[in-house]
Amino acid sequence: MKKLNFGIIGCGRIAYKHAEAIKKNEKANLLYVCDIIEERAVDYKNKYGAERYFTDYHEMLEMPDLDVVNICTPSGMHAEMGIAAAKAGKHVIVEKPMALSSIDADALINACDENGVKLAVCFQNRFNPPVQKLRRALEEGRFGKLTHASAVVRWFRPQDYYDQAPWRGTWAMDGGCLMNQSIHNIDLLQWMMGPVESVFGYTANNFRKIEAEDVGVAVLEFKNGALGVIEASTTIYPENLEETLAIFGEKGTVMLGGIAVNKIETWKFADSQDENLEMEQQDVPNVYGFGHDALIEDFIRAVIEDRRPYIDGREGIKSLRIVLGIYHSAVSL
Ligand SMILES: NC(=O)c1ccc[n+]([C@@H]2O[C@H](COP(=O)([O-])OP(=O)(O)OC[C@H]3O[C@@H](n4cnc5c(N)ncnc54)[C@H](O)[C@@H]3O)[C@@H](O)[C@H]2O)c1
């Protein structure tokens, strides 16, 4: 079988998860890398054995042997780059959030549809074993009626993190702890609880010298009548504390925790089954976890089998809309 040729745009902090996942996958080949900072592009080319590097992504998109583009640039650039890739006939894997507005996200989805290419959004935590187990329990109806849920991200990002790259924490290119960090858990919350009826939130900026929020809270009502709570922060002293997702139903209680929903803290169901919970626990070296490997494997299969990726654009936009709803609600008039 011919390998799929990948090209990465943006060789910064998260791109290595893409490069490593591509390198590990026998059906994938990392052909090109691109960064406007030449040194970074050269570094990635050498480290991961790519054939060629670019400093202009438009030139990379002209390469006829390029099949898939991984967009790992600042969030405010995702939609424009994804649309350009789709128009060039390339499949698109985009980092989260897929865009910073609903209009841009819709435009990206439409461009991929119109050009017959696949689109996946990197909510890699959906592949975490505890999250997969929780999703199976929901699909099997083990919770009975869902009553409420919470998504909590208590993390720490020092001022240095924001100062490393000027786009971080800006409204035009990033957003704050809700749009950047907590969107992962908001994605999981809505994946488990279903569509949202309404959302109300507050945001604040206490410590970080950025435009956007470093703390945010919200309450939600889901269309099924269940209620939800979101708590997001990047100022938890003195380090990352937890990313937890708790789901409560009439016949079940599950709480996933760890620093990035990688542990099962509580697992109780009325239909208690003989379950080995240890099997699902995961030790992760950082909050990125291991999900990019599974996401890229799924994406390759989606291309080969001509089916939708596990987390396509229509899935990826849901959490974006919730965050935008919170921002809208939190605007003081
Ligand atoms: N899935 C996750 O867990 C996860 C984790 C971290 C970041 N992210 C997302 O990944 C994206 C990148 O974040 P990061 O922390 O790696 O950022 P970063 O600043 O470390 O890297 C971004 C890179 O893009 C390059 N770039 C900027 N403009 C470019 C252009 N026009 N053409 C080519 N390259 C360009 C920059 O030079 C930089 O090297 C963000 O959207 C972020 O939200 C996702």
Ligand as a Chemical Component Dictionary entry (heavy atoms), coordinates in Angstrom:
data_LIG
# 
_chem_comp.id                   LIG 
_chem_comp.type                 NON-POLYMER 
_chem_comp.pdbx_formal_charge   0 
_chem_comp.three_letter_code    LIG 
# 
loop_
_chem_comp_atom.comp_id 
_chem_comp_atom.atom_id 
_chem_comp_atom.alt_atom_id 
_chem_comp_atom.type_symbol 
_chem_comp_atom.charge 
_chem_comp_atom.model_Cartn_x 
_chem_comp_atom.model_Cartn_y 
_chem_comp_atom.model_Cartn_z 
_chem_comp_atom.pdbx_ordinal 
LIG N1  N1  N 0  -3.831 19.314 21.101 1  
LIG C1  C1  C 0  -3.142 19.839 22.099 2  
LIG O1  O1  O 0  -3.053 19.259 23.189 3  
LIG C2  C2  C 0  -2.421 21.139 21.901 4  
LIG C3  C3  C 0  -1.391 21.489 22.776 5  
LIG C4  C4  C 0  -0.699 22.695 22.545 6  
LIG C5  C5  C 0  -1.084 23.529 21.497 7  
LIG N2  N2  N 1  -2.128 23.163 20.699 8  
LIG C6  C6  C 0  -2.570 24.047 19.595 9  
LIG O2  O2  O 0  -1.579 24.002 18.588 10 
LIG C7  C7  C 0  -1.423 25.283 17.968 11 
LIG C8  C8  C 0  0.043  25.705 18.083 12 
LIG O3  O3  O 0  0.385  25.830 19.439 13 
LIG P1  P1  P 0  1.915  25.766 19.901 14 
LIG O4  O4  O 0  1.886  25.853 21.372 15 
LIG O5  O5  O -1 2.612  24.627 19.242 16 
LIG O6  O6  O 0  2.446  27.163 19.280 17 
LIG P2  P2  P 0  3.950  27.618 18.975 18 
LIG O7  O7  O 0  3.957  29.095 18.989 19 
LIG O8  O8  O 0  4.888  26.871 19.873 20 
LIG O9  O9  O 0  4.165  27.073 17.488 21 
LIG C9  C9  C 0  3.529  27.652 16.386 22 
LIG C10 C10 C 0  4.511  27.681 15.227 23 
LIG O10 O10 O 0  3.848  28.180 14.059 24 
LIG C11 C11 C 0  4.792  28.951 13.344 25 
LIG N3  N3  N 0  4.089  29.835 12.414 26 
LIG C12 C12 C 0  3.458  30.999 12.668 27 
LIG N4  N4  N 0  2.950  31.530 11.541 28 
LIG C13 C13 C 0  3.278  30.678 10.532 29 
LIG C14 C14 C 0  3.053  30.687 9.133  30 
LIG N5  N5  N 0  2.381  31.682 8.524  31 
LIG N6  N6  N 0  3.534  29.663 8.404  32 
LIG C15 C15 C 0  4.231  28.647 9.001  33 
LIG N7  N7  N 0  4.476  28.591 10.326 34 
LIG C16 C16 C 0  4.015  29.601 11.083 35 
LIG C17 C17 C 0  5.551  29.689 14.434 36 
LIG O11 O11 O 0  6.786  30.205 13.958 37 
LIG C18 C18 C 0  5.722  28.594 15.475 38 
LIG O12 O12 O 0  6.925  27.868 15.322 39 
LIG C19 C19 C 0  -2.397 26.208 18.686 40 
LIG O13 O13 O 0  -3.571 26.294 17.934 41 
LIG C20 C20 C 0  -2.682 25.508 20.002 42 
LIG O14 O14 O 0  -3.974 25.781 20.514 43 
LIG C21 C21 C 0  -2.781 21.990 20.879 44 
# 
loop_
_chem_comp_bond.comp_id 
_chem_comp_bond.atom_id_1 
_chem_comp_bond.atom_id_2 
_chem_comp_bond.value_order 
_chem_comp_bond.pdbx_ordinal 
LIG N1  C1  SING 1  
LIG C1  O1  DOUB 2  
LIG C1  C2  SING 3  
LIG C2  C3  SING 4  
LIG C2  C21 DOUB 5  
LIG C3  C4  DOUB 6  
LIG C4  C5  SING 7  
LIG C5  N2  DOUB 8  
LIG N2  C6  SING 9  
LIG N2  C21 SING 10 
LIG C6  O2  SING 11 
LIG C6  C20 SING 12 
LIG O2  C7  SING 13 
LIG C7  C8  SING 14 
LIG C7  C19 SING 15 
LIG C8  O3  SING 16 
LIG O3  P1  SING 17 
LIG P1  O4  DOUB 18 
LIG P1  O5  SING 19 
LIG P1  O6  SING 20 
LIG O6  P2  SING 21 
LIG P2  O7  DOUB 22 
LIG P2  O8  SING 23 
LIG P2  O9  SING 24 
LIG O9  C9  SING 25 
LIG C9  C10 SING 26 
LIG C10 O10 SING 27 
LIG C10 C18 SING 28 
LIG O10 C11 SING 29 
LIG C11 N3  SING 30 
LIG C11 C17 SING 31 
LIG N3  C12 SING 32 
LIG N3  C16 SING 33 
LIG C12 N4  DOUB 34 
LIG N4  C13 SING 35 
LIG C13 C14 SING 36 
LIG C13 C16 DOUB 37 
LIG C14 N5  SING 38 
LIG C14 N6  DOUB 39 
LIG N6  C15 SING 40 
LIG C15 N7  DOUB 41 
LIG N7  C16 SING 42 
LIG C17 O11 SING 43 
LIG C17 C18 SING 44 
LIG C18 O12 SING 45 
LIG C19 O13 SING 46 
LIG C19 C20 SING 47 
LIG C20 O14 SING 48 
# 
